[in-house]
Amino acid sequence: MEKQTLCKIGRGVSRRDFIRTSAAVTLAAMIPGSGSVFAAGSDRLKIGLVGCGGRGTGAVKDCVASSEGIELVAMGDLFEDRLEASFTELAAVLPKENLRVKNRNKYVGFDAYKKVIKSGIDIVLLVTPPGYRPEHVDYAVKSGVHVFMEKPVAVDPVGVRSVIASSELAEKKSLAMVAGTQYRHHLPYLEIVQRIRDGQIGEIIGGQSYSIRGWPGDWGEKALRFLNEREAGKISEMEYQCRNWYHFDWTCGDFIVEQAIHQLDAMNWMAGANPVKAIGMGARQARTGKEFGNIYDHFTVEYEYLDGQRLAHMCRQMEGVSVRISIRITGTRGTVYASGNIAQITGEKPWMYEGESPNPQVTEHADLIRSIRSGKPLNEGRRIAETSLMAIMGRMSAYTGRELSRDWAMKDSALDLRPPKYEFGDTPIREIPIPGKTQLV
């Protein structure tokens, strides 16, 4: 499901509506059994935002909606125009007691994340393009700050290993790390996974996940506008890639990593294990213009698990085609189907979820805050790093035409997609991958 459809607190909402909706969602998040019950004490928690795009702005709204006592006190982004647009949107809907960002606590540039993290906050929301995530997570944990990090958390194996190391350090320092894979905090999915664990569908023998959809929002139009600005000499190559981040492997990881990770993570969660091998294929057929960078527009990957299970994943981003966003897991006694708020089992013990479905993008923040206030911080760092690796493996296999093992990717792959330096100016663009020609690194 796309994030835009999940978030109930969006653009154009009045302050009064925001407060009313926030209260309703917070109550929903406290439904017994949701994993989000906490005493909303009077203690204040200061948050800082790194990455002020649409998802970052939405993450602030979700965090404020999840609990009382949340104050946004610092914001940072690579671009001032994006930061100010985010601040303006937040000022239109957030009560003044929740928005306490002074001009001196607005930071711009590649090092803005350091300034936000060092501004006296308790929790940092890391919502930049994922190519930056490992370094930002590393700095936050070493600085003693709790972390909410959007998915994915890396775009290459080097980054995955970095986040796992940060997760281990966070454990030692009693810091929370919660990821934006909201299915893990969604009541229908929590219930159906428990039923799988209880043996309701028997032994898992296979499954499929799908993330087949159109392009997100107006990204195609934006990509062409940024390209025109670059070719007119108005922005540098580096600024072009950073603004057009969704279409370059080093910034987004390709869309199988950046967006399809939701379905991959849920499939992995239901399977109860990480795959040991991946073999995939993909290409770009609809994204023919150079404004679409060097990423693909469709993938198919088969993941093999240790006991011989094979689960398949299909994802596509093209306009004018059928849409399917779901997970299907087949067992010896039944089949699971999950999509959005729908969760059901067919077979020997048929069942359908009919309970409440609070917004999981809010409950993930409620769970994070509850864990901090209770002194029992959640740490999802390793889990989301491993799921990120799963998605990366599918992309690497499709790019190169090679089957690869999780053990090799985790331990031996030297792939590091970061640019030579973070500064505006010239920067190389990797070629569009060609299976059989692109090397496995």
C-alpha positions as CSV (number, residue, x, y, z in Angstrom):
1,M,0.0,0.0,0.0
2,E,1.3,3.4,-0.7
3,K,2.2,5.7,2.2
4,Q,0.0,8.5,0.8
5,T,-3.1,6.3,1.2
6,L,-2.2,5.3,4.7
7,C,-1.6,8.7,6.2
8,K,-4.9,10.3,7.3
9,I,-3.2,13.6,8.2
10,G,-2.3,15.2,5.0
11,R,-1.9,18.5,3.2
12,G,-4.7,21.0,3.4
13,V,-5.9,19.9,6.9
14,S,-6.9,22.7,9.3
15,R,-5.4,23.0,12.7
16,R,-8.7,22.1,14.4
17,D,-9.1,19.0,12.2
18,F,-5.5,18.0,12.9
19,I,-6.0,18.2,16.7
20,R,-9.3,16.2,16.5
21,T,-7.8,13.6,14.1
22,S,-4.7,13.3,16.3
23,A,-6.7,12.6,19.4
24,A,-8.8,9.9,17.6
25,V,-5.7,8.2,16.2
26,T,-3.9,8.3,19.5
27,L,-6.9,6.6,21.2
28,A,-7.0,4.0,18.4
29,A,-3.3,3.3,18.9
30,M,-4.1,2.4,22.5
31,I,-6.5,-0.3,21.7
32,P,-5.6,-3.4,23.9
33,G,-3.5,-5.8,22.0
34,S,-2.1,-3.2,19.6
35,G,1.4,-3.2,21.2
36,S,1.0,0.6,21.6
37,V,-0.5,1.0,25.0
38,F,1.4,3.6,27.1
39,A,0.7,6.2,29.7
40,A,0.9,9.5,28.0
41,G,2.8,11.3,30.7
42,S,3.5,15.0,30.9
43,D,7.2,14.5,30.1
44,R,8.2,16.3,26.9
45,L,10.3,14.7,24.2
46,K,12.1,16.9,21.7
47,I,12.4,15.7,18.1
48,G,14.5,16.8,15.2
49,L,13.7,16.2,11.5
50,V,16.4,15.4,8.9
51,G,14.9,15.3,5.4
52,C,12.1,17.8,4.9
53,G,10.3,16.3,1.8
54,G,6.8,15.0,1.8
55,R,7.6,11.8,3.8
56,G,9.6,13.7,6.4
57,T,6.9,16.3,6.8
58,G,4.4,13.4,7.2
59,A,6.6,11.7,9.7
60,V,6.5,14.7,12.0
61,K,2.7,14.8,11.8
62,D,2.5,11.1,12.6
63,C,4.9,11.5,15.5
64,V,2.9,14.4,17.0
65,A,-0.3,12.5,16.5
66,S,1.0,9.4,18.3
67,S,1.5,10.9,21.7
68,E,1.2,13.9,24.0
69,G,4.4,15.9,24.8
70,I,6.1,15.9,21.5
71,E,8.0,19.0,20.4
72,L,9.7,19.5,17.0
73,V,12.6,21.8,17.8
74,A,15.1,21.4,14.9
75,M,14.9,20.8,11.1
76,G,17.5,20.0,8.5
77,D,17.6,19.4,4.8
78,L,20.1,19.6,1.9
79,F,17.9,22.4,0.3
80,E,16.6,25.5,2.0
81,D,13.5,25.7,-0.2
82,R,12.4,22.3,0.8
83,L,13.0,23.0,4.5
84,E,10.9,26.2,4.4
85,A,8.1,24.5,2.5
86,S,8.0,21.8,5.1
87,F,8.0,24.3,7.9
88,T,5.2,26.3,6.3
89,E,3.1,23.1,5.9
90,L,3.7,22.1,9.5
91,A,2.9,25.5,10.9
92,A,-0.5,25.4,9.2
93,V,-1.6,22.2,11.1
94,L,0.5,21.7,14.2
95,P,-0.4,23.4,17.5
96,K,2.2,25.9,18.7
97,E,3.2,23.8,21.6
98,N,4.3,21.0,19.2
99,L,6.2,23.3,16.7
100,R,9.0,25.1,18.5
101,V,11.6,25.4,15.6
102,K,13.4,28.7,15.7
103,N,15.3,30.1,12.7
104,R,18.6,29.3,14.4
105,N,17.6,25.6,14.5
106,K,17.0,25.3,10.8
107,Y,20.0,23.8,9.1
108,V,20.9,23.4,5.4
109,G,23.6,21.4,3.6
110,F,25.2,18.0,3.6
111,D,26.1,18.4,7.2
112,A,22.7,19.6,8.4
113,Y,22.0,16.2,10.0
114,K,24.9,16.7,12.4
115,K,23.6,20.0,13.5
116,V,20.1,18.7,14.1
117,I,21.4,15.7,16.1
118,K,23.6,18.0,18.2
119,S,20.8,20.5,18.9
120,G,19.6,18.9,22.1
121,I,17.0,16.6,20.8
122,D,15.8,13.2,22.2
123,I,14.7,11.6,19.0
124,V,15.8,12.2,15.4
125,L,13.6,11.4,12.5
126,L,15.9,10.3,9.6
127,V,13.8,10.7,6.5
128,T,16.3,11.7,3.7
129,P,16.8,9.5,0.6
130,P,18.2,6.2,1.9
131,G,21.6,6.5,0.3
132,Y,22.5,8.8,3.3
133,R,20.9,6.7,5.9
134,P,23.9,4.6,7.2
135,E,26.0,7.6,8.0
136,H,23.1,9.5,9.6
137,V,22.2,6.5,11.8
138,D,25.8,6.1,12.8
139,Y,26.2,9.7,13.9
140,A,22.9,9.7,15.8
141,V,23.7,6.5,17.7
142,K,27.2,7.7,18.6
143,S,25.7,11.0,19.7
144,G,23.2,9.2,22.1
145,V,20.0,10.1,20.3
146,H,17.0,7.7,19.7
147,V,16.3,7.0,16.1
148,F,13.2,6.8,13.8
149,M,14.5,5.9,10.4
150,E,12.5,5.5,7.2
151,K,12.9,2.4,5.2
152,P,15.1,1.3,3.6
153,V,18.2,1.9,5.7
154,A,20.8,1.3,3.1
155,V,21.3,0.9,-0.7
156,D,24.3,-1.4,-0.7
157,P,25.9,-4.1,1.5
158,V,28.5,-1.7,2.9
159,G,25.7,0.4,4.2
160,V,23.8,-2.6,5.6
161,R,26.8,-3.7,7.6
162,S,27.1,-0.1,9.0
163,V,23.5,-0.1,10.2
164,I,23.9,-3.5,11.9
165,A,26.9,-2.1,13.7
166,S,24.9,0.9,14.7
167,S,22.1,-1.3,16.0
168,E,24.5,-3.3,18.1
169,L,25.9,0.0,19.6
170,A,22.3,1.3,20.2
171,E,21.6,-1.9,22.2
172,K,24.6,-1.3,24.4
173,K,23.6,2.4,24.9
174,S,19.9,1.6,25.5
175,L,18.8,3.7,22.5
176,A,15.6,3.0,20.5
177,M,15.8,2.4,16.7
178,V,12.4,2.0,15.0
179,A,12.0,1.7,11.2
180,G,9.2,3.0,8.9
181,T,8.1,-0.5,7.8
182,Q,4.6,0.1,9.2
183,Y,3.2,-3.3,8.5
184,R,5.2,-4.5,11.6
185,H,3.0,-2.1,13.7
186,H,-0.3,-2.8,11.8
187,L,-3.0,-4.8,13.7
188,P,-4.2,-7.0,10.8
189,Y,-0.6,-8.0,10.0
190,L,0.3,-8.6,13.7
191,E,-2.7,-10.9,14.0
192,I,-2.1,-12.9,10.9
193,V,1.6,-13.4,11.6
194,Q,0.7,-14.7,15.0
195,R,-1.8,-17.2,13.4
196,I,1.0,-18.3,11.1
197,R,3.3,-18.9,14.1
198,D,0.5,-20.8,15.8
199,G,0.4,-23.2,12.8
200,Q,-2.9,-22.2,11.4
201,I,-1.7,-22.7,7.8
202,G,0.6,-25.6,8.6
203,E,4.2,-25.6,7.1
204,I,5.0,-22.8,4.7
205,I,5.7,-24.2,1.2
206,G,5.8,-21.0,-0.9
207,G,4.5,-17.6,-1.5
208,Q,4.5,-14.4,-3.5
209,S,4.6,-10.7,-2.8
210,Y,3.6,-8.0,-5.3
211,S,4.3,-4.3,-5.5
212,I,2.9,-3.5,-8.9
213,R,1.8,0.1,-9.3
214,G,2.2,3.4,-11.2
215,W,4.9,6.0,-10.6
216,P,4.6,7.8,-7.2
217,G,2.9,11.2,-7.5
218,D,4.4,13.6,-10.0
219,W,7.9,12.3,-10.0
220,G,8.0,12.0,-13.8
221,E,7.3,15.7,-14.2
222,K,9.7,16.7,-11.5
223,A,12.5,14.5,-13.0
224,L,12.1,16.3,-16.4
225,R,12.1,19.7,-14.8
226,F,15.3,19.0,-12.8
227,L,16.9,17.6,-16.0
228,N,16.0,20.8,-17.9
229,E,17.5,22.9,-15.1
230,R,20.7,20.9,-15.2
231,E,21.1,21.1,-18.9
232,A,20.4,24.9,-18.8
233,G,23.3,25.2,-16.3
234,K,21.0,26.4,-13.5
235,I,22.1,23.5,-11.2
236,S,25.1,21.2,-11.0
237,E,25.2,17.5,-11.8
238,M,25.3,16.7,-8.1
239,E,22.4,18.9,-7.2
240,Y,20.4,17.4,-10.1
241,Q,21.0,13.9,-8.8
242,C,20.1,14.9,-5.2
243,R,16.9,16.6,-6.2
244,N,16.0,13.8,-8.7
245,W,17.0,11.3,-6.0
246,Y,14.3,8.7,-6.8
247,H,15.9,7.8,-10.2
248,F,19.5,7.1,-9.2
249,D,20.8,3.9,-7.6
250,W,23.1,5.6,-5.0
251,T,20.4,7.8,-3.6
252,C,17.3,5.5,-3.7
253,G,18.7,2.0,-4.3
254,D,16.2,1.5,-7.2
255,F,12.5,1.2,-6.4
256,I,12.7,-2.5,-5.4
257,V,14.7,-1.3,-2.5
258,E,13.1,2.1,-1.9
259,Q,9.4,1.2,-2.1
260,A,8.9,-2.5,-2.7
261,I,10.7,-3.2,0.6
262,H,7.3,-3.0,2.4
263,Q,6.0,-6.2,0.7
264,L,9.4,-7.9,0.9
265,D,9.6,-7.2,4.7
266,A,6.1,-8.5,5.3
267,M,6.8,-11.6,3.2
268,N,10.0,-12.2,5.2
269,W,8.2,-11.6,8.5
270,M,5.6,-14.1,7.6
271,A,8.2,-16.7,6.5
272,G,10.0,-16.2,9.8
273,A,13.5,-16.2,8.2
274,N,15.9,-14.5,5.9
275,P,16.4,-15.9,2.4
276,V,19.8,-17.6,1.7
277,K,19.8,-17.0,-2.1
278,A,18.3,-14.7,-4.7
279,I,18.1,-14.8,-8.5
280,G,16.2,-12.1,-10.3
281,M,15.7,-10.3,-13.5
282,G,14.5,-6.8,-14.5
283,A,14.9,-4.0,-17.0
284,R,13.6,-0.6,-17.9
285,Q,11.0,-0.4,-20.7
286,A,8.8,2.6,-19.8
287,R,11.5,4.7,-18.2
288,T,13.2,5.5,-21.5
289,G,14.1,9.1,-20.9
290,K,17.5,10.1,-19.4
291,E,15.6,12.1,-16.7
292,F,14.9,8.7,-15.1
293,G,18.6,8.2,-14.2
294,N,19.9,4.7,-14.1
295,I,17.2,2.7,-12.4
296,Y,14.9,-0.1,-13.7
297,D,11.1,0.0,-13.9
298,H,10.3,-3.7,-13.2
299,F,11.8,-6.7,-11.3
300,T,11.0,-10.3,-10.6
301,V,13.1,-12.1,-8.0
302,E,13.0,-15.6,-6.6
303,Y,14.2,-15.9,-3.0
304,E,15.3,-19.3,-1.7
305,Y,15.2,-20.1,2.1
306,L,17.3,-22.6,4.1
307,D,14.7,-25.3,4.2
308,G,14.1,-25.1,0.4
309,Q,11.1,-22.8,0.4
310,R,11.0,-20.5,-2.6
311,L,9.1,-17.2,-2.3
312,A,8.8,-14.9,-5.3
313,H,8.5,-11.1,-5.6
314,M,7.3,-9.0,-8.5
315,C,7.4,-5.3,-8.6
316,R,6.7,-2.7,-11.4
317,Q,6.3,1.0,-11.8
318,M,4.5,1.9,-15.0
319,E,1.5,4.0,-15.8
320,G,-1.6,2.4,-17.4
321,V,-1.1,-1.1,-16.1
322,S,-2.9,-3.3,-13.6
323,V,-2.1,-2.7,-9.9
324,R,-1.5,-5.4,-7.3
325,I,0.0,-4.7,-3.8
326,S,-0.3,-7.8,-1.7
327,I,1.3,-10.8,-0.1
328,R,0.2,-14.5,-0.4
329,I,1.8,-17.2,1.7
330,T,0.9,-20.9,1.0
331,G,1.1,-23.5,3.7
332,T,0.2,-27.2,3.9
333,R,-3.2,-26.4,5.6
334,G,-4.1,-23.0,4.2
335,T,-3.2,-19.8,2.5
336,V,-2.7,-16.3,3.8
337,Y,-3.6,-13.2,1.9
338,A,-2.8,-9.7,3.1
339,S,-3.3,-6.3,1.4
340,G,-3.8,-3.0,3.1
341,N,-6.3,-3.5,5.9
342,I,-7.3,-6.9,4.5
343,A,-5.9,-10.0,6.2
344,Q,-7.4,-13.4,5.7
345,I,-6.8,-17.2,5.7
346,T,-8.4,-19.7,3.5
347,G,-8.2,-23.5,3.9
348,E,-8.8,-25.8,6.9
349,K,-9.3,-22.9,9.3
350,P,-10.7,-19.9,7.4
351,W,-10.4,-16.6,9.1
352,M,-10.7,-12.9,8.3
353,Y,-9.5,-9.9,10.3
354,E,-12.5,-7.8,11.4
355,G,-10.9,-5.6,14.2
356,E,-9.7,-2.1,14.4
357,S,-7.1,-0.8,11.9
358,P,-5.4,2.3,13.4
359,N,-3.0,4.1,11.0
360,P,0.2,2.1,11.2
361,Q,2.3,5.1,10.3
362,V,1.1,6.6,13.6
363,T,1.3,3.5,15.7
364,E,5.0,2.9,14.7
365,H,5.8,6.3,16.4
366,A,3.5,5.4,19.4
367,D,5.4,2.2,19.9
368,L,8.8,4.0,19.6
369,I,7.8,6.7,22.2
370,R,6.2,4.2,24.5
371,S,9.4,2.1,24.5
372,I,11.5,5.1,25.3
373,R,9.3,6.3,28.2
374,S,9.0,2.8,29.6
375,G,12.8,2.4,29.6
376,K,12.5,-0.6,27.3
377,P,13.7,0.8,23.9
378,L,12.7,-1.0,20.8
379,N,15.6,-1.8,18.5
380,E,14.6,-2.8,14.9
381,G,18.0,-1.9,13.5
382,R,19.3,-5.4,12.5
383,R,15.9,-6.5,11.2
384,I,15.4,-3.6,8.8
385,A,19.0,-3.8,7.8
386,E,18.5,-7.5,6.9
387,T,15.4,-6.7,4.9
388,S,17.2,-3.9,3.1
389,L,19.8,-6.5,2.2
390,M,17.1,-8.8,0.9
391,A,15.9,-6.1,-1.5
392,I,19.5,-5.1,-2.4
393,M,20.2,-8.8,-3.3
394,G,17.3,-8.9,-5.7
395,R,18.5,-5.7,-7.4
396,M,22.1,-6.9,-7.6
397,S,21.0,-10.2,-9.1
398,A,18.8,-8.5,-11.7
399,Y,21.5,-5.9,-12.6
400,T,24.2,-8.5,-13.1
401,G,22.2,-11.6,-14.2
402,R,23.9,-13.5,-11.4
403,E,22.5,-15.7,-8.6
404,L,24.0,-14.6,-5.3
405,S,23.9,-15.8,-1.7
406,R,23.0,-13.8,1.4
407,D,26.2,-15.0,3.0
408,W,28.4,-13.5,0.3
409,A,26.4,-10.3,0.1
410,M,26.5,-9.8,3.9
411,K,30.2,-10.7,4.4
412,D,32.1,-10.2,1.2
413,S,30.4,-7.8,-1.2
414,A,32.4,-4.6,-1.5
415,L,29.6,-2.6,-3.3
416,D,29.5,0.9,-2.0
417,L,27.4,3.3,-4.1
418,R,28.4,6.5,-2.3
419,P,29.7,9.3,-4.6
420,P,33.4,10.2,-4.2
421,K,32.5,13.3,-2.2
422,Y,29.4,15.1,-0.9
423,E,29.5,18.6,-2.5
424,F,27.8,20.3,-5.4
425,G,29.6,20.1,-8.7
426,D,30.4,17.4,-11.2
427,T,29.8,13.8,-10.1
428,P,29.8,10.6,-12.1
429,I,26.6,8.8,-13.2
430,R,26.7,5.0,-13.4
431,E,25.5,3.5,-16.6
432,I,22.1,1.8,-16.8
433,P,22.9,-1.8,-15.7
434,I,23.0,-4.6,-18.3
435,P,22.8,-8.2,-17.1
436,G,25.9,-10.2,-18.2
437,K,27.9,-7.0,-18.6
438,T,27.4,-5.2,-15.2
439,Q,29.8,-6.9,-12.8
440,L,28.9,-8.3,-9.4
441,V,30.9,-6.5,-6.8
